[in-house]
């Protein structure tokens, strides 16, 4: 049964769980063996905000022997992280969004929708990825090459959740293909951007990295990190939010008739229910005491279950598995809950992602005759512990 997105009483609507990714996540989300799971909101927030806890998991642990000055900011901790995070903060401020990136969001969205109208339809995951690439490229400084081609090259470098079904030979072939496409991305997109900024600095991440003395290889790694953090996750959320709005007439009307604050509240509530990343890991650098969890021994691994924390009734109130745009205001909690993480490592591009999602969906849903012809196929991406949505097709009146 459809409802209007307001859930004062679950039985009234005859619905108890509106999450689309719940069953797949329940089957596939798993902590690193030996990790203690933080499933309550209070426990998760304490761990993420604790100065005694450090980034953990395969990607974070793999680079610990590297020179910290050449490592991605995403995998640093302590004072090096604080300094580097402060240095890039200017790229993600509300002012930067309104004065620089908003124009890119609107222009790219208009171009994508014009193409869609000319053809009478489009693949939603490809359109949303093209938008996410355009915005992230502006922030990072990948502006010296064709962006449609760059989007295809970046997409080709990324592992797919479908790879787990391949045999050993298939995985080797896929890994070789990824390395090939990664080299192509470097030669055709990253290296030209570096060369242009060596000649003349700009207000972007690559220019900042050059000022910090990063090597070309280190800049490539940083660009790939931003590709995953800023492009891939945004693509999935745009498709997920669109899926909810297409299927719920009253919620869609509320989104289209509301101001920006109302639209953000709806999007954040969808993200609360459908966080793209399901689990984060932290390791205790020293013995510490947390109010919600008690003592944590040095070296202990903690897995933060984002999905469980986001549906903890202690902070959501009743009906935690239903969409209720008033929830965060009523509970006096940040609308996205733990979906962007928390503490020093909270996603720096959170507001960028929300703004581009709002801009795109607001214009997409106003296209004459727009409808979801085919719902997305949902898969699981083990490497990021996240869902993937593919092959959703929207159709509209031809222009």
PyMOL commands that set and color helices and strands:
alter all, ss='L'
color gray80, all
select helices_A, chain A and resi 10-13+22-28+41-49+58-62+68-70+73-75+78-92+94-119+124-140+147-157+161-165+168-199+205-211+216-247+249-257+260-273+306-310+313-316+327-331+343-345+350-364
alter helices_A, ss='H'
color red, helices_A
select strands_A, chain A and resi 36-38+53-55+121-123+279-284+288-290+294-296+301-305+371-374+377-381+386-390+393-395
alter strands_A, ss='S'
color yellow, strands_A
deselect
rebuild
show_as cartoon
